[in-house]
């Protein structure tokens, strides 16, 4: 199958759009279409389906919606945070149905891969999770909102060598996926593939429509939101996610001391290297992993300068989980869920709908802050091994 023409066509757009989107468009949209076109010459019965590429896309994304929902349900069942009847909330969003089945946005692929990367995390398979996570980032950079909490969880659960090797695997995925474009257009790809300075159109903003457009597009407004974002992350890290370790500074100091101790023991007693290599690893509770990941992403959502309609998929599937982590009564949780859904179904968004959405987001964030932090660890692997022996 010759895809050189497709790559050349995509490369023509390099001066118009970010090469990040060109790359994901190639793998998500052009590659399946080309495969279907090739299959038509082999199986004539596929000719009708291939001629209606839009219908084929709807079928593909409908299947993707079911797969993603299945993955999310698996995560919810494993954490056992919600009552069984609340799981139905995951399939009640009119906007999500439109995003997946009708609009065919690439956000659907990104979030499906992101949710798939959470499954290995529940089983402490960090390297596999980082590979899938990197694939999700290659589709849409909003997945990077999960990067700060993910890095924190890795430092908690793994030793220094494990963290570096997992990050190396994620970097290799980026290199492999970008190789066709690095080989043909290296300068253009490296200069535009990671463009973090894009400014979205004010008209399509769902969350900050009440902000005047000159302020909305200004660098000062973006800088303020960035500072608030980083500040909220640091506050949650210090007083929630690392509370049982004595805060972020105390946690990092203890990990550094433990790393030096492990290194000195290994250098002094090489024969005990294999037994000591697991002493720096710990098993995290599933609830702590999912809560930290979903909350870290939600903090980024609250501080995002612009949320377009398809961006609802970035955090919708975490909403029921986050609401049930708050101390609010069930009625309040359901009202907040309905409020978010209502705001995302107002088209076009208005000053009032965006104000309501921001207020609901802040209330949910405040509820997450009020929730008591859970103890993050289960049994250490070393302790578990000693008891097993």
C-alpha positions in Angstrom: 0.0 0.0 0.0 1.6 3.3 -1.2 1.0 6.1 1.3 3.6 8.5 -0.1 0.9 10.7 -1.8 -1.0 10.9 1.5 2.1 12.0 3.4 2.9 14.5 0.6 -0.7 15.9 0.8 -0.5 16.3 4.5 2.9 17.9 4.3 1.5 20.6 2.0 -0.5 21.8 5.0 2.5 22.3 7.2 2.4 26.0 6.8 -1.3 26.2 7.6 -1.8 23.9 10.7 0.3 22.3 13.3 2.2 19.2 12.2 1.0 17.6 15.4 -2.5 17.4 13.9 -1.1 16.5 10.5 0.6 13.5 12.1 -2.5 12.2 14.0 -4.7 12.9 11.0 -2.5 10.7 8.9 -2.7 7.7 11.3 -6.3 8.1 12.4 -8.1 9.3 9.3 -6.0 8.8 6.1 -4.5 5.5 7.0 -7.8 3.6 7.7 -9.3 5.2 4.5 -6.4 4.0 2.4 -6.6 0.5 3.9 -10.3 0.5 3.0 -9.6 1.7 -0.5 -7.0 -1.1 -0.9 -9.5 -3.7 0.4 -12.1 -2.6 -2.2 -9.8 -4.0 -5.0 -9.6 -7.3 -3.1 -13.2 -7.6 -1.9 -15.7 -6.1 -4.3 -18.4 -6.3 -1.6 -16.7 -3.5 0.3 -17.0 -1.1 -2.6 -20.3 0.4 -1.4 -18.9 0.9 2.1 -15.7 2.5 0.8 -17.6 4.9 -1.4 -19.5 6.1 1.7 -16.4 7.0 3.8 -18.5 9.1 6.1 -20.7 6.1 6.9 -17.6 4.0 7.5 -16.4 6.7 9.9 -19.6 6.7 11.8 -19.4 2.9 12.2 -15.7 3.1 13.3 -16.4 5.9 15.9 -19.5 4.1 17.1 -17.4 1.1 17.8 -14.8 3.3 19.5 -17.5 4.8 21.7 -18.4 1.3 23.0 -14.8 0.3 23.5 -14.1 3.5 25.4 -17.2 3.1 27.6 -16.2 -0.5 28.4 -12.7 0.6 29.5 -14.1 3.3 31.7 -16.6 1.0 33.3 -13.8 -1.5 34.0 -11.9 1.3 35.8 -14.9 2.3 37.8 -15.7 -1.3 38.8 -12.1 -1.9 40.0 -12.1 1.2 42.1 -15.6 0.6 43.6 -16.2 4.3 44.3 -19.7 4.7 42.8 -22.9 2.8 43.5 -23.9 0.6 40.7 -26.8 2.7 39.6 -24.6 5.8 39.2 -22.6 4.0 36.4 -25.5 4.8 34.1 -24.5 8.4 34.1 -21.6 7.5 31.9 -23.9 6.8 29.0 -26.4 9.7 29.4 -24.5 12.6 27.7 -26.1 13.8 24.5 -23.0 15.9 23.8 -20.7 12.9 24.1 -22.8 10.9 21.7 -22.5 13.7 19.2 -18.7 14.1 19.7 -18.1 10.4 19.2 -20.6 9.1 16.6 -21.6 12.2 14.7 -18.7 14.6 14.7 -15.8 12.1 14.5 -13.3 14.2 16.5 -9.8 12.9 17.1 -10.4 13.7 20.8 -12.3 10.4 20.9 -9.2 8.4 20.0 -7.0 10.4 22.4 -9.3 9.8 25.4 -9.8 6.1 24.6 -6.1 5.6 24.6 -5.8 7.7 27.8 -8.4 5.6 29.6 -6.7 2.4 28.3 -3.4 3.6 29.8 -5.1 3.8 33.2 -5.8 0.1 33.2 -2.2 -1.0 33.5 -1.7 1.6 36.2 -4.3 -0.2 38.3 -2.0 -3.3 38.1 1.2 -1.3 38.7 2.3 -1.9 35.0 4.0 1.5 34.7 6.1 0.9 31.6 3.1 -0.4 29.6 1.0 2.4 30.8 3.5 5.0 29.7 3.7 3.5 26.2 -0.1 3.8 25.8 -0.1 7.2 27.4 2.5 8.4 25.0 0.4 7.1 22.1 -2.5 9.1 23.5 -0.4 12.3 23.6 0.6 11.7 20.0 -3.1 12.1 19.1 -4.0 15.1 21.3 -1.8 17.2 23.5 -4.5 17.8 26.1 -3.5 14.4 27.5 -0.5 16.2 28.9 -2.8 17.5 31.6 -2.5 14.1 33.1 1.3 14.2 33.1 2.0 16.0 36.4 -0.1 13.6 38.5 1.2 10.7 36.5 4.8 11.7 37.2 4.1 12.0 40.9 2.5 8.6 41.0 5.6 7.1 39.2 7.9 8.7 41.7 5.8 7.3 44.5 5.7 3.7 43.1 9.0 3.3 41.3 12.7 3.8 42.0 14.7 6.3 40.0 15.8 3.8 37.3 12.3 2.6 36.8 11.0 6.2 36.3 13.7 7.0 33.8 13.2 3.7 31.8 9.4 4.3 31.7 9.9 7.9 30.4 12.4 6.6 27.9 9.9 4.2 26.5 7.3 7.0 26.2 9.9 9.1 24.3 10.6 6.2 21.9 6.9 6.0 21.0 7.0 9.7 20.1 10.0 9.2 17.9 8.6 6.1 16.1 5.2 7.8 15.4 6.9 10.9 14.1 9.6 9.0 12.1 7.8 9.3 8.7 7.7 13.1 9.1 11.1 13.4 10.8 12.6 11.6 7.8 10.9 13.8 5.2 10.4 17.1 6.9 12.5 17.2 10.1 12.8 21.0 10.5 9.1 21.6 9.9 8.1 18.8 12.2 10.4 19.7 15.1 9.5 23.4 14.9 5.7 23.0 14.7 4.7 19.6 16.1 4.8 20.8 19.7 3.2 24.2 19.3 2.0 25.3 22.7 1.2 28.9 21.8 -2.0 28.4 19.8 -4.8 30.8 20.5 -8.4 29.4 20.2 -11.3 31.3 18.8 -13.3 33.2 21.4 -16.6 32.4 19.7 -16.3 28.6 20.3 -15.3 29.0 24.0 -17.7 27.2 26.3 -16.1 28.1 29.6 -14.8 31.7 29.3 -17.3 33.2 26.9 -18.1 36.0 29.5 -14.5 37.3 29.2 -14.2 40.1 26.6 -12.4 38.9 23.5 -9.4 41.3 23.7 -8.7 40.0 27.2 -9.4 36.4 26.2 -6.7 36.3 23.5 -4.2 38.3 25.5 -1.0 36.7 26.7 -1.6 38.2 30.2 -4.8 36.2 30.6 -3.1 33.0 29.5 -0.3 33.7 31.9 -2.7 34.2 34.8 -4.5 31.0 34.1 -1.1 29.1 33.9 0.0 30.5 37.2 -3.4 29.5 38.8 -3.1 26.1 37.2 0.4 25.4 38.6 -0.6 26.9 41.9 -3.6 24.6 42.3 -1.5 21.6 41.3 1.1 22.4 44.0 -1.5 22.9 46.6 -3.1 19.6 45.9 0.3 17.9 45.8 1.3 19.4 49.1 -1.9 19.0 51.1 -3.7 16.2 49.4 -1.7 13.8 47.2 1.4 13.8 49.5 -0.2 14.6 52.8 0.6 11.2 54.3 4.3 11.6 53.3 4.5 15.0 55.0 4.2 17.2 51.9 6.1 17.4 48.6 9.5 18.5 50.0 9.5 15.9 52.7 8.4 13.2 50.2 11.1 14.1 47.7 13.7 14.2 50.5 12.8 10.7 51.7 12.9 9.3 48.2 16.3 10.8 47.6 17.6 9.4 50.9 16.2 6.0 50.0 17.7 6.1 46.6 21.2 6.8 48.0 20.8 4.1 50.6 19.8 1.6 48.0 22.8 2.6 45.8 25.2 2.2 48.7 23.8 -1.2 49.7 24.0 -2.4 46.1 27.6 -1.2 45.7 28.6 -2.8 49.0 26.8 -6.1 48.5 26.4 -6.9 44.8 25.0 -10.3 45.5 21.9 -8.7 47.2 21.2 -6.5 44.2 18.3 -8.5 42.9 16.6 -8.6 46.3 17.3 -4.9 47.0 16.2 -3.7 43.6 12.5 -3.9 44.6 13.0 -2.1 47.9 12.3 1.3 46.3 9.0 0.3 44.8 5.6 0.5 46.5 2.1 -0.6 45.6 -0.4 2.2 45.3 -4.0 1.8 45.9 -6.2 1.8 42.8 -8.4 4.6 44.3 -5.5 6.8 44.9 -4.2 6.3 41.3 -7.5 7.2 39.7 -8.3 10.0 42.1 -5.0 11.7 41.5 -5.1 11.3 37.8 -8.7 12.5 37.4 -8.2 15.4 39.8 -5.0 16.6 38.1 -6.7 16.6 34.8 -9.8 18.4 36.2 -7.6 21.2 37.6 -6.3 21.7 34.1 -9.8 21.8 32.7 -10.9 24.5 35.2 -7.9 26.6 34.3 -8.1 26.1 30.5 -8.4 29.3 28.5 -10.8 27.8 26.0 -12.9 24.7 26.0 -14.5 23.9 22.7 -17.4 21.5 22.5 -15.4 18.4 21.6 -13.2 19.1 24.7 -16.0 17.9 26.9 -14.7 14.4 26.2 -11.5 15.4 28.0 -13.2 15.0 31.4 -16.8 13.9 31.1 -15.9 10.3 31.9 -14.2 11.3 35.1 -17.1 13.5 36.3 -19.1 10.8 38.2 -16.0 9.5 39.8 -14.9 13.0 41.0 -18.4 13.9 42.2 -18.5 10.7 44.3 -15.1 11.6 45.8 -16.6 14.9 47.2 -18.4 15.0 50.5 -21.6 16.4 48.9 -24.9 14.6 49.3 -26.1 12.4 46.4 -28.7 15.0 45.3 -26.1 17.7 45.1 -23.8 15.4 43.0 -26.6 14.7 40.5 -27.5 18.4 40.3 -23.8 19.3 39.6 -23.6 16.6 36.9 -26.8 17.9 35.3 -25.5 21.5 35.5 -22.3 20.6 33.6 -24.3 18.6 31.0 -26.7 21.5 30.5 -24.0 24.0 29.9 -22.3 21.9 27.3 -25.5 21.5 25.4 -26.1 25.2 25.1 -25.2 26.1 21.5 -23.8 28.5 20.9 -22.5 29.1 24.4 -23.6 32.3 26.1 -22.2 34.6 28.8 -24.6 33.0 31.3 -23.9 29.4 30.4 -20.1 29.9 30.6 -20.5 31.6 34.0 -22.6 28.7 35.3 -20.1 26.2 34.0 -17.2 27.9 35.7 -19.2 28.1 39.0 -20.0 24.4 38.8 -16.4 23.5 38.1 -15.2 25.6 41.1 -17.8 23.9 43.3 -16.6 20.5 42.3 -13.0 21.5 42.8 -13.8 22.8 46.2 -15.6 19.5 47.0 -12.5 17.6 46.0 -10.4 19.8 48.2 -12.7 19.2 51.2 -12.6 15.4 50.7 -10.2 13.7 53.2 -7.1 12.3 51.5 -6.9 8.6 51.5 -3.8 6.6 52.5 -2.1 6.0 49.2 -0.2 2.7 49.8 -1.0 -0.9 50.0 1.6 -3.4 51.2 5.2 -2.9 50.0 6.3 -5.5 47.5 9.3 -6.4 49.7 7.0 -6.9 52.7 4.6 -8.9 50.6 7.4 -11.1 49.4 8.7 -11.7 52.9 5.2 -12.7 54.1 4.7 -15.0 51.1 8.0 -16.7 51.7 
